[in-house]
Amino acid sequence: TPTQQEGLKEAVNTPQCTATSNGITVNVLQTLSDTKNIYVLYEILLPDNMTFTDSMHFEEDTYGINSEVLEQEGNRRSVLLHFNWDGQTDMQMIHLNLKNLCEYIPDEKSGKSYEKCIIEGNWDLSWPFDANTHTKIKTITPYIEATAFSRSKQQTQTAIIEKIVLSPLSIAIDCKVNNAKDNFDRIFDTWITVQMKDGSSFTCGQNDIRKSYGVIDGVGKMYFYFNQIIDMEEIDKIIIGDAVISVN
């Protein structure tokens, strides 16, 4: 939407970065940041006589589990990778390294699959990144009490939700757990639901790979990055446990 584009336009970088080895080309297409995370969109082009399959992967990948295949057709695969940063670091370069294209081959006798290297190579890419421009954010300071089941503690906890920082890409929450004695007690790892004005909603589960928890200076941190760009003006409320927090 125009609102989404306006909120993101200063955070987009379009680097000129490419690497080719043994017929495979990797092109970095775009980087995008907010105050908590960086996204990199890149494409992989195989030789014209090859076709990507779901079982193809790189033996070594800098960001591995943080990568998601967005599109795959013919000899082209587009990938979105994501990683966190603290929003304060003066990051000047991003580095991506891919090594050896492999494929899982089924073994009819054992019923298992084995890994086979189909193209050896090393695709090493580094490019400058201006991390001083970010997406627009919205900060809410509800100072509201929320009670919810904590996965790490395996029991119900109560915390004060002190601050919520929203961007079109992520949500970050500061919370203080009542009667916490140590850092482990201060982790408030629970579900978060974001409800939109049109009635749609999505839930950030406890075990979701896009969610992380931590403690900084005695304050519990919950962080979740969206799998799509969100129009902040269309968010109606955020639900954390039994607490319903209005965004507007």
Accessible surface in RSA format (square Angstrom, percent):
REM  Atomic radii and reference values for relative SASA: ProtOr
REM  Chains: A
REM  Algorithm: Lee & Richards
REM  Probe-radius: 1.40
REM  Slices: 20
REM RES _ NUM      All-atoms   Total-Side   Main-Chain    Non-polar    All polar
REM                ABS   REL    ABS   REL    ABS   REL    ABS   REL    ABS   REL
RES THR A   1    86.45  61.5  58.76  59.6  27.69  66.0  66.38  89.2  20.07  30.3
RES PRO A   2   112.69  82.1 105.99  96.6   6.70  24.4 108.21  89.3   4.49  27.9
RES THR A   3    68.72  48.9  60.19  61.0   8.53  20.3  31.26  42.0  37.46  56.6
RES GLN A   4    33.23  18.6  30.78  22.5   2.46   5.9   6.42  13.7  26.82  20.3
RES GLN A   5   124.93  69.9 118.92  86.9   6.01  14.3  44.14  94.0  80.80  61.3
RES GLU A   6    79.04  45.4  72.36  54.7   6.68  15.9  33.87  65.5  45.17  36.9
RES GLY A   7     8.73  10.8   0.00   N/A   8.73  10.8   5.30  14.6   3.43   7.7
RES LEU A   8    11.39   6.3  11.39   8.2   0.00   0.0  11.39   8.0   0.00   0.0
RES LYS A   9   124.76  60.9 101.99  62.6  22.77  54.2  64.61  58.2  60.16  64.1
RES GLU A  10   120.07  68.9 105.50  79.8  14.57  34.7  37.98  73.5  82.08  67.0
RES ALA A  11     0.33   0.3   0.00   0.0   0.33   0.7   0.00   0.0   0.33   0.9
RES VAL A  12    52.47  34.5  31.61  28.6  20.86  50.3  31.61  27.5  20.86  56.6
RES ASN A  13    33.90  23.4  29.51  28.5   4.38  10.5   8.71  21.0  25.18  24.3
RES THR A  14    88.36  62.8  71.30  72.3  17.06  40.7  41.47  55.7  46.89  70.9
RES PRO A  15    20.77  15.1   3.66   3.3  17.10  62.2  15.37  12.7   5.40  33.6
RES GLN A  16   177.91  99.5 139.83 102.2  38.08  90.7  68.02 144.8 109.89  83.3
RES CYS A  17    19.37  14.7   9.42  10.5   9.95  23.4   4.96  12.6  14.41  15.5
RES THR A  18    88.77  63.1  64.31  65.2  24.46  58.3  62.61  84.1  26.16  39.6
RES ALA A  19    17.86  16.4  11.11  17.1   6.76  15.4  17.86  25.2   0.00   0.0
RES THR A  20    94.19  67.0  60.34  61.2  33.86  80.7  47.38  63.6  46.81  70.8
RES SER A  21    26.94  22.8  20.32  27.1   6.62  15.2  13.21  28.1  13.73  19.2
RES ASN A  22    99.41  68.6  68.46  66.2  30.95  74.5  24.85  59.8  74.56  72.1
RES GLY A  23    44.66  55.1   0.00   N/A  44.66  55.1  28.18  77.3  16.49  36.9
RES ILE A  24     0.00   0.0   0.00   0.0   0.00   0.0   0.00   0.0   0.00   0.0
RES THR A  25    29.64  21.1  29.59  30.0   0.05   0.1  13.46  18.1  16.18  24.5
RES VAL A  26     0.00   0.0   0.00   0.0   0.00   0.0   0.00   0.0   0.00   0.0
RES ASN A  27    30.57  21.1  30.57  29.5   0.00   0.0   9.22  22.2  21.35  20.6
RES VAL A  28     5.61   3.7   0.00   0.0   5.61  13.5   0.00   0.0   5.61  15.2
RES LEU A  29    63.86  35.6  50.70  36.3  13.16  33.1  53.96  37.9   9.90  26.6
RES GLN A  30    68.27  38.2  67.50  49.3   0.77   1.8   3.44   7.3  64.83  49.2
RES THR A  31     0.54   0.4   0.00   0.0   0.54   1.3   0.54   0.7   0.00   0.0
RES LEU A  32    21.33  11.9  21.33  15.3   0.00   0.0  21.33  15.0   0.00   0.0
RES SER A  33     0.28   0.2   0.28   0.4   0.00   0.0   0.00   0.0   0.28   0.4
RES ASP A  34     0.10   0.1   0.10   0.1   0.00   0.0   0.05   0.1   0.05   0.0
RES THR A  35    33.49  23.8  32.31  32.8   1.18   2.8  29.93  40.2   3.56   5.4
RES LYS A  36    68.83  33.6  67.83  41.6   0.99   2.4  22.78  20.5  46.05  49.1
RES ASN A  37     0.00   0.0   0.00   0.0   0.00   0.0   0.00   0.0   0.00   0.0
RES ILE A  38     0.00   0.0   0.00   0.0   0.00   0.0   0.00   0.0   0.00   0.0
RES TYR A  39    13.74   6.4  13.39   7.6   0.35   0.9  13.12   9.9   0.62   0.8
RES VAL A  40     0.09   0.1   0.09   0.1   0.00   0.0   0.09   0.1   0.00   0.0
RES LEU A  41    47.42  26.4  46.71  33.4   0.71   1.8  46.71  32.8   0.71   1.9
RES TYR A  42     3.42   1.6   3.42   1.9   0.00   0.0   0.00   0.0   3.42   4.2
RES GLU A  43    21.30  12.2  21.30  16.1   0.00   0.0   0.00   0.0  21.30  17.4
RES ILE A  44     3.05   1.7   3.05   2.3   0.00   0.0   3.05   2.2   0.00   0.0
RES LEU A  45    53.13  29.6  52.25  37.4   0.87   2.2  52.25  36.7   0.87   2.4
RES LEU A  46     4.81   2.7   0.00   0.0   4.81  12.1   0.00   0.0   4.81  12.9
RES PRO A  47    35.27  25.7  27.35  24.9   7.92  28.8  35.27  29.1   0.00   0.0
RES ASP A  48   140.92  98.7 109.55 109.0  31.37  74.2  39.12  92.1 101.79 101.5
RES ASN A  49   138.40  95.4  96.68  93.4  41.72 100.5  49.12 118.2  89.28  86.3
RES MET A  50    44.39  23.0  37.39  24.7   7.01  16.7  33.02  28.1  11.37  15.1
RES THR A  51    85.00  60.5  76.37  77.4   8.62  20.6  46.31  62.2  38.69  58.5
RES PHE A  52    10.20   5.1   0.08   0.1  10.12  26.3   0.08   0.0  10.12  29.0
RES THR A  53    54.90  39.0  50.17  50.9   4.73  11.3  54.90  73.7   0.00   0.0
RES ASP A  54   135.31  94.8 104.09 103.6  31.22  73.8  40.02  94.2  95.29  95.0
RES SER A  55    37.02  31.3  27.91  37.2   9.11  21.0  29.82  63.5   7.20  10.1
RES MET A  56    13.93   7.2  10.05   6.7   3.87   9.2  10.05   8.5   3.87   5.1
RES HIS A  57    43.02  23.5  40.87  28.4   2.15   5.5  42.47  43.8   0.55   0.6
RES PHE A  58    21.82  10.9   7.34   4.5  14.48  37.7   7.34   4.5  14.48  41.5
RES GLU A  59    90.95  52.2  64.86  49.1  26.09  62.1  15.04  29.1  75.91  62.0
RES GLU A  60    85.58  49.1  81.84  61.9   3.74   8.9  30.75  59.5  54.83  44.8
RES ASP A  61    45.40  31.8  22.46  22.4  22.94  54.2   9.31  21.9  36.09  36.0
RES THR A  62    66.61  47.4  29.09  29.5  37.52  89.4  38.16  51.3  28.45  43.0
RES TYR A  63    41.41  19.3  35.62  20.3   5.79  15.1  23.36  17.6  18.05  22.3
RES GLY A  64    33.32  41.1   0.00   N/A  33.32  41.1  24.73  67.9   8.59  19.2
RES ILE A  65   161.96  92.2 139.92 104.2  22.04  53.1 149.05 107.3  12.91  35.0
RES ASN A  66    57.32  39.5  50.83  49.1   6.49  15.6   3.48   8.4  53.84  52.0
RES SER A  67    33.01  27.9   9.70  12.9  23.31  53.7  10.16  21.6  22.85  32.0
RES GLU A  68    95.00  54.5  90.41  68.4   4.59  10.9  36.57  70.7  58.43  47.7
RES VAL A  69    75.67  49.8  52.68  47.7  22.99  55.4  52.68  45.8  22.99  62.3
RES LEU A  70    92.06  51.3  57.38  41.1  34.67  87.2  60.24  42.3  31.82  85.6
RES GLU A  71    94.91  54.5  88.44  66.9   6.47  15.4  33.57  64.9  61.34  50.1
RES GLN A  72    55.71  31.2  25.21  18.4  30.50  72.6  12.63  26.9  43.08  32.7
RES GLU A  73   132.82  76.3 121.83  92.2  10.99  26.2  50.39  97.5  82.44  67.3
RES GLY A  74    36.31  44.8   0.00   N/A  36.31  44.8  27.83  76.4   8.47  19.0
RES ASN A  75    38.47  26.5  36.59  35.4   1.88   4.5   4.23  10.2  34.25  33.1
RES ARG A  76    76.69  32.2  76.04  38.8   0.66   1.6  37.32  51.0  39.38  23.9
RES ARG A  77    16.02   6.7  16.02   8.2   0.00   0.0   0.27   0.4  15.76   9.5
RES SER A  78     6.78   5.7   6.78   9.0   0.00   0.0   4.29   9.1   2.49   3.5
RES VAL A  79     6.21   4.1   6.21   5.6   0.00   0.0   6.21   5.4   0.00   0.0
RES LEU A  80    45.74  25.5  44.19  31.6   1.55   3.9  44.19  31.0   1.55   4.2
RES LEU A  81     0.50   0.3   0.49   0.4   0.01   0.0   0.50   0.4   0.00   0.0
RES HIS A  82     8.44   4.6   8.44   5.9   0.00   0.0   6.93   7.1   1.51   1.8
RES PHE A  83    25.54  12.8  23.27  14.4   2.27   5.9  25.54  15.5   0.00   0.0
RES ASN A  84    78.52  54.2  56.49  54.6  22.04  53.1  28.77  69.2  49.75  48.1
RES TRP A  85    21.53   8.6   6.12   3.0  15.40  36.2  17.40   9.3   4.13   6.7
RES ASP A  86    88.30  61.9  66.61  66.3  21.69  51.3  43.53 102.5  44.77  44.6
RES GLY A  87    16.21  20.0   0.00   N/A  16.21  20.0   2.09   5.7  14.11  31.6
RES GLN A  88   159.02  88.9 129.39  94.6  29.62  70.5  50.06 106.6 108.96  82.6
RES THR A  89    69.31  49.3  58.39  59.2  10.92  26.0  52.54  70.6  16.77  25.3
RES ASP A  90    91.85  64.3  72.36  72.0  19.48  46.1  37.53  88.3  54.32  54.2
RES MET A  91    42.58  22.1  36.24  24.0   6.34  15.1  40.16  34.1   2.42   3.2
RES GLN A  92   119.87  67.0 112.59  82.3   7.28  17.3  33.02  70.3  86.85  65.9
RES MET A  93   104.56  54.1  87.49  57.9  17.07  40.6  72.96  62.0  31.59  41.9
RES ILE A  94     4.22   2.4   0.50   0.4   3.73   9.0   4.22   3.0   0.00   0.0
RES HIS A  95    78.36  42.8  76.25  53.0   2.11   5.4  59.76  61.6  18.61  21.7
RES LEU A  96     0.18   0.1   0.18   0.1   0.00   0.0   0.18   0.1   0.00   0.0
RES ASN A  97    29.27  20.2  28.65  27.7   0.62   1.5  11.56  27.8  17.70  17.1
RES LEU A  98     0.10   0.1   0.10   0.1   0.00   0.0   0.10   0.1   0.00   0.0
RES LYS A  99    79.93  39.0  79.93  49.0   0.00   0.0  30.23  27.2  49.70  52.9
RES ASN A 100    23.33  16.1  23.33  22.5   0.00   0.0   0.00   0.0  23.33  22.6
RES LEU A 101     0.00   0.0   0.00   0.0   0.00   0.0   0.00   0.0   0.00   0.0
RES CYS A 102     3.16   2.4   3.16   3.5   0.00   0.0   0.00   0.0   3.16   3.4
RES GLU A 103    28.99  16.6  28.99  21.9   0.00   0.0   0.24   0.5  28.75  23.5
RES TYR A 104   110.12  51.4 104.00  59.2   6.12  15.9  67.75  50.9  42.37  52.2
RES ILE A 105    46.63  26.5  46.63  34.7   0.00   0.0  46.63  33.6   0.00   0.0
RES PRO A 106    99.33  72.4  88.27  80.5  11.06  40.2  88.27  72.9  11.06  68.8
RES ASP A 107    52.78  37.0  47.72  47.5   5.06  12.0   8.96  21.1  43.82  43.7
RES GLU A 108   173.57  99.6 139.28 105.4  34.29  81.6  60.37 116.8 113.20  92.4
RES LYS A 109   206.22 100.6 166.51 102.2  39.71  94.5 117.97 106.2  88.25  94.0
RES SER A 110    67.88  57.4  35.08  46.8  32.80  75.5  42.17  89.8  25.70  36.0
RES GLY A 111    68.89  85.0   0.00   N/A  68.89  85.0  33.18  91.1  35.70  80.0
RES LYS A 112   152.79  74.5 145.98  89.6   6.81  16.2  94.72  85.3  58.06  61.8
RES SER A 113    68.99  58.3  38.42  51.3  30.57  70.4  15.07  32.1  53.92  75.5
RES TYR A 114   112.45  52.5 106.69  60.7   5.76  15.0  82.20  61.8  30.25  37.3
RES GLU A 115    88.02  50.5  58.87  44.5  29.15  69.4  17.96  34.7  70.06  57.2
RES LYS A 116   109.40  53.4 105.43  64.7   3.98   9.5  52.02  46.8  57.38  61.1
RES CYS A 117    54.30  41.1  30.12  33.6  24.18  56.8  27.62  70.0  26.68  28.8
RES ILE A 118    53.24  30.3  22.83  17.0  30.41  73.3  27.63  19.9  25.61  69.5
RES ILE A 119    26.54  15.1  22.08  16.4   4.47  10.8  26.54  19.1   0.00   0.0
RES GLU A 120   121.83  69.9 116.48  88.1   5.34  12.7  31.92  61.7  89.91  73.4
RES GLY A 121    13.47  16.6   0.00   N/A  13.47  16.6  11.50  31.5   1.97   4.4
RES ASN A 122    81.45  56.2  64.29  62.1  17.16  41.3  27.37  65.9  54.08  52.3
RES TRP A 123     0.21   0.1   0.09   0.0   0.12   0.3   0.21   0.1   0.00   0.0
RES ASP A 124    75.97  53.2  55.32  55.1  20.65  48.8  17.93  42.2  58.04  57.9
RES LEU A 125     3.04   1.7   0.30   0.2   2.74   6.9   3.04   2.1   0.00   0.0
RES SER A 126    55.31  46.7  32.05  42.8  23.26  53.6  21.34  45.4  33.96  47.6
RES TRP A 127     3.36   1.3   3.17   1.5   0.18   0.4   3.36   1.8   0.00   0.0
RES PRO A 128    99.33  72.4  91.39  83.3   7.93  28.8  91.71  75.7   7.61  47.3
RES PHE A 129     7.15   3.6   0.42   0.3   6.73  17.5   2.28   1.4   4.87  13.9
RES ASP A 130    68.60  48.1  59.31  59.0   9.29  22.0  31.73  74.7  36.88  36.8
RES ALA A 131     3.50   3.2   0.74   1.1   2.76   6.3   0.74   1.0   2.76   7.3
RES ASN A 132   109.42  75.5  85.25  82.4  24.17  58.2  26.37  63.5  83.05  80.3
RES THR A 133    48.23  34.3  43.97  44.6   4.26  10.2  45.04  60.5   3.19   4.8
RES HIS A 134    54.10  29.6  36.76  25.5  17.34  44.4  25.98  26.8  28.12  32.7
RES THR A 135     6.53   4.6   0.00   0.0   6.53  15.6   0.17   0.2   6.36   9.6
RES LYS A 136   117.15  57.2 109.78  67.4   7.37  17.6  84.84  76.4  32.31  34.4
RES ILE A 137    78.60  44.7  52.39  39.0  26.20  63.2  52.39  37.7  26.20  71.1
RES LYS A 138    45.31  22.1  41.25  25.3   4.06   9.7  39.05  35.1   6.26   6.7
RES THR A 139    72.34  51.4  41.87  42.4  30.47  72.6  30.93  41.5  41.40  62.6
RES ILE A 140    24.51  13.9  21.19  15.8   3.32   8.0  24.51  17.6   0.00   0.0
RES THR A 141    98.21  69.9  75.55  76.6  22.66  54.0  43.84  58.9  54.37  82.2
RES PRO A 142    37.40  27.3   6.60   6.0  30.81 112.0  17.38  14.4  20.02 124.4
RES TYR A 143   153.51  71.7 135.46  77.1  18.05  47.0  93.77  70.5  59.74  73.6
RES ILE A 144    60.08  34.2  56.57  42.1   3.51   8.5  60.08  43.3   0.00   0.0
RES GLU A 145    97.09  55.7  82.21  62.2  14.88  35.4  21.13  40.9  75.96  62.0
RES ALA A 146     0.29   0.3   0.00   0.0   0.29   0.7   0.29   0.4   0.00   0.0
RES THR A 147    44.48  31.6  38.99  39.5   5.50  13.1  26.64  35.8  17.84  27.0
RES ALA A 148    10.52   9.7   2.71   4.2   7.81  17.8  10.52  14.8   0.00   0.0
RES PHE A 149    81.98  41.0  75.75  46.9   6.24  16.2  75.75  45.9   6.24  17.8
RES SER A 150     0.00   0.0   0.00   0.0   0.00   0.0   0.00   0.0   0.00   0.0
RES ARG A 151    92.69  38.9  89.14  45.4   3.55   8.4  17.89  24.4  74.80  45.3
RES SER A 152    38.27  32.3  13.58  18.1  24.69  56.9  21.81  46.4  16.46  23.1
RES LYS A 153    57.86  28.2  40.06  24.6  17.79  42.4  12.76  11.5  45.10  48.0
RES GLN A 154   123.36  69.0 101.98  74.5  21.38  50.9  49.58 105.5  73.77  56.0
RES GLN A 155    95.58  53.4  90.77  66.3   4.81  11.5  25.26  53.8  70.32  53.3
RES THR A 156    83.38  59.3  62.19  63.1  21.19  50.5  35.10  47.1  48.28  73.0
RES GLN A 157    13.64   7.6   9.10   6.7   4.54  10.8   8.90  18.9   4.74   3.6
RES THR A 158    35.77  25.4  30.14  30.6   5.62  13.4  12.54  16.8  23.23  35.1
RES ALA A 159     0.00   0.0   0.00   0.0   0.00   0.0   0.00   0.0   0.00   0.0
RES ILE A 160    33.59  19.1  33.59  25.0   0.00   0.0  33.59  24.2   0.00   0.0
RES ILE A 161     0.00   0.0   0.00   0.0   0.00   0.0   0.00   0.0   0.00   0.0
RES GLU A 162    44.13  25.3  39.21  29.7   4.92  11.7  12.25  23.7  31.88  26.0
RES LYS A 163    80.81  39.4  80.40  49.3   0.41   1.0  26.41  23.8  54.40  57.9
RES ILE A 164     0.00   0.0   0.00   0.0   0.00   0.0   0.00   0.0   0.00   0.0
RES VAL A 165    22.21  14.6  20.54  18.6   1.67   4.0  20.54  17.9   1.67   4.5
RES LEU A 166     0.00   0.0   0.00   0.0   0.00   0.0   0.00   0.0   0.00   0.0
RES SER A 167     2.45   2.1   2.09   2.8   0.36   0.8   2.09   4.4   0.36   0.5
RES PRO A 168     3.86   2.8   3.86   3.5   0.00   0.0   3.86   3.2   0.00   0.0
RES LEU A 169     6.60   3.7   6.36   4.5   0.24   0.6   6.60   4.6   0.00   0.0
RES SER A 170     3.10   2.6   3.09   4.1   0.01   0.0   0.00   0.0   3.10   4.3
RES ILE A 171     0.34   0.2   0.00   0.0   0.34   0.8   0.00   0.0   0.34   0.9
RES ALA A 172    11.20  10.3   9.89  15.3   1.31   3.0  10.09  14.2   1.11   2.9
RES ILE A 173     0.77   0.4   0.13   0.1   0.64   1.5   0.13   0.1   0.64   1.7
RES ASP A 174    20.58  14.4  20.29  20.2   0.29   0.7   1.06   2.5  19.52  19.5
RES CYS A 175     0.20   0.2   0.16   0.2   0.04   0.1   0.00   0.0   0.20   0.2
RES LYS A 176    98.05  47.8  96.15  59.0   1.91   4.5  42.19  38.0  55.86  59.5
RES VAL A 177    16.55  10.9   5.10   4.6  11.45  27.6   5.12   4.4  11.44  31.0
RES ASN A 178    60.57  41.8  44.43  42.9  16.14  38.9  19.65  47.3  40.92  39.6
RES ASN A 179   144.35  99.5 110.61 106.9  33.74  81.2  41.26  99.3 103.09  99.6
RES ALA A 180    26.32  24.2   3.89   6.0  22.43  51.0   4.84   6.8  21.48  56.9
RES LYS A 181   183.96  89.7 151.00  92.7  32.96  78.5  99.45  89.5  84.52  90.0
RES ASP A 182    73.09  51.2  69.17  68.8   3.92   9.3  34.75  81.8  38.34  38.2
RES ASN A 183    88.14  60.8  84.33  81.5   3.81   9.2  25.15  60.5  62.99  60.9
RES PHE A 184   104.65  52.4  98.72  61.1   5.92  15.4 101.40  61.5   3.25   9.3
RES ASP A 185    22.52  15.8  22.52  22.4   0.00   0.0   6.27  14.7  16.26  16.2
RES ARG A 186    62.30  26.2  62.28  31.7   0.02   0.0   2.86   3.9  59.44  36.0
RES ILE A 187    39.65  22.6  39.12  29.1   0.54   1.3  39.65  28.6   0.00   0.0
RES PHE A 188     2.20   1.1   0.00   0.0   2.20   5.7   0.00   0.0   2.20   6.3
RES ASP A 189     1.99   1.4   1.99   2.0   0.00   0.0   0.00   0.0   1.99   2.0
RES THR A 190     1.67   1.2   1.67   1.7   0.00   0.0   0.00   0.0   1.67   2.5
RES TRP A 191   119.61  48.0 118.97  57.6   0.64   1.5 100.14  53.4  19.47  31.6
RES ILE A 192     0.60   0.3   0.47   0.3   0.14   0.3   0.60   0.4   0.00   0.0
RES THR A 193    26.77  19.0  26.56  26.9   0.21   0.5  11.53  15.5  15.24  23.0
RES VAL A 194     0.00   0.0   0.00   0.0   0.00   0.0   0.00   0.0   0.00   0.0
RES GLN A 195    51.18  28.6  51.18  37.4   0.00   0.0   2.23   4.7  48.95  37.1
RES MET A 196    23.72  12.3  22.15  14.7   1.57   3.7  22.15  18.8   1.57   2.1
RES LYS A 197   106.73  52.1  73.85  45.3  32.88  78.3  44.40  40.0  62.33  66.4
RES ASP A 198   119.13  83.4  76.27  75.9  42.86 101.3  49.53 116.6  69.61  69.4
RES GLY A 199    56.25  69.4   0.00   N/A  56.25  69.4  30.67  84.2  25.58  57.3
RES SER A 200    58.67  49.6  47.26  63.1  11.41  26.3  49.26 104.9   9.41  13.2
RES SER A 201    64.31  54.3  33.98  45.3  30.33  69.9   2.37   5.0  61.94  86.8
RES PHE A 202    49.84  24.9  43.14  26.7   6.70  17.4  49.84  30.2   0.00   0.0
RES THR A 203    71.70  51.0  48.60  49.3  23.09  55.0  30.03  40.3  41.67  63.0
RES CYS A 204     0.00   0.0   0.00   0.0   0.00   0.0   0.00   0.0   0.00   0.0
RES GLY A 205    17.50  21.6   0.00   N/A  17.50  21.6  15.89  43.6   1.61   3.6
RES GLN A 206    17.16   9.6  12.66   9.3   4.50  10.7   1.35   2.9  15.81  12.0
RES ASN A 207   116.32  80.2  89.12  86.1  27.20  65.5  39.14  94.2  77.18  74.6
RES ASP A 208    38.22  26.8  22.34  22.2  15.88  37.6  13.01  30.6  25.21  25.1
RES ILE A 209   149.47  85.1 119.26  88.8  30.20  72.8 126.73  91.3  22.74  61.7
RES ARG A 210    49.16  20.6  47.09  24.0   2.08   4.9  11.38  15.5  37.79  22.9
RES LYS A 211    16.89   8.2   0.09   0.1  16.80  40.0   0.82   0.7  16.06  17.1
RES SER A 212    46.43  39.2  42.16  56.3   4.27   9.8  37.09  79.0   9.33  13.1
RES TYR A 213    53.84  25.1  19.14  10.9  34.70  90.3  22.29  16.8  31.55  38.9
RES GLY A 214    24.46  30.2   0.00   N/A  24.46  30.2  23.90  65.6   0.56   1.3
RES VAL A 215    35.04  23.1   6.61   6.0  28.42  68.5   6.61   5.7  28.42  77.1
RES ILE A 216   106.98  60.9 102.18  76.1   4.80  11.6 105.56  76.0   1.43   3.9
RES ASP A 217   141.79  99.3 100.13  99.7  41.66  98.5  42.35  99.7  99.44  99.2
RES GLY A 218    27.61  34.0   0.00   N/A  27.61  34.0  16.63  45.6  10.98  24.6
RES VAL A 219    24.33  16.0  24.33  22.0   0.00   0.0  24.33  21.1   0.00   0.0
RES GLY A 220     0.27   0.3   0.00   N/A   0.27   0.3   0.02   0.0   0.25   0.6
RES LYS A 221    58.04  28.3  55.22  33.9   2.81   6.7  27.04  24.3  30.99  33.0
RES MET A 222     1.47   0.8   0.44   0.3   1.03   2.5   0.44   0.4   1.03   1.4
RES TYR A 223    20.58   9.6  20.51  11.7   0.07   0.2  20.58  15.5   0.00   0.0
RES PHE A 224     1.49   0.7   1.49   0.9   0.00   0.0   1.49   0.9   0.00   0.0
RES TYR A 225    27.85  13.0  27.85  15.8   0.00   0.0  15.11  11.4  12.74  15.7
RES PHE A 226     5.67   2.8   0.99   0.6   4.68  12.2   1.45   0.9   4.22  12.1
RES ASN A 227   101.66  70.1  64.86  62.7  36.80  88.6  19.05  45.8  82.61  79.9
RES GLN A 228   105.42  59.0  91.62  67.0  13.80  32.9  34.29  73.0  71.14  54.0
RES ILE A 229    72.95  41.5  61.19  45.6  11.76  28.3  61.19  44.1  11.76  31.9
RES ILE A 230     8.39   4.8   7.04   5.2   1.34   3.2   8.15   5.9   0.24   0.6
RES ASP A 231    19.27  13.5  15.96  15.9   3.31   7.8   7.99  18.8  11.28  11.3
RES MET A 232    20.59  10.7  18.02  11.9   2.57   6.1  18.02  15.3   2.57   3.4
RES GLU A 233    84.18  48.3  83.84  63.4   0.35   0.8  35.83  69.3  48.36  39.5
RES GLU A 234    77.47  44.5  77.47  58.6   0.00   0.0  24.31  47.0  53.16  43.4
RES ILE A 235     0.00   0.0   0.00   0.0   0.00   0.0   0.00   0.0   0.00   0.0
RES ASP A 236    43.76  30.7  43.28  43.1   0.48   1.1   1.75   4.1  42.01  41.9
RES LYS A 237    59.49  29.0  59.49  36.5   0.00   0.0  11.83  10.6  47.66  50.8
RES ILE A 238     0.00   0.0   0.00   0.0   0.00   0.0   0.00   0.0   0.00   0.0
RES ILE A 239    47.45  27.0  45.75  34.1   1.70   4.1  45.75  32.9   1.70   4.6
RES ILE A 240     0.00   0.0   0.00   0.0   0.00   0.0   0.00   0.0   0.00   0.0
RES GLY A 241    34.38  42.4   0.00   N/A  34.38  42.4  16.38  45.0  18.00  40.3
RES ASP A 242   103.66  72.6  69.91  69.6  33.75  79.8  45.94 108.1  57.72  57.6
RES ALA A 243     4.65   4.3   0.03   0.0   4.62  10.5   4.65   6.5   0.00   0.0
RES VAL A 244    82.81  54.5  62.61  56.7  20.20  48.7  62.61  54.4  20.20  54.8
RES ILE A 245     6.74   3.8   4.57   3.4   2.18   5.3   6.74   4.9   0.00   0.0
RES SER A 246    71.88  60.7  56.09  74.9  15.79  36.4  41.07  87.5  30.81  43.2
RES VAL A 247    12.62   8.3   0.00   0.0  12.62  30.4   0.00   0.0  12.62  34.2
RES ASN A 248   106.06  73.1  47.70  46.1  58.37 140.5  68.24 164.2  37.82  36.6
END  Absolute sums over single chains surface
CHAIN  1 A    12879.3      10137.9       2741.4       6536.7       6342.6
END  Absolute sums over all chains
TOTAL         12879.3      10137.9       2741.4       6536.7       6342.6
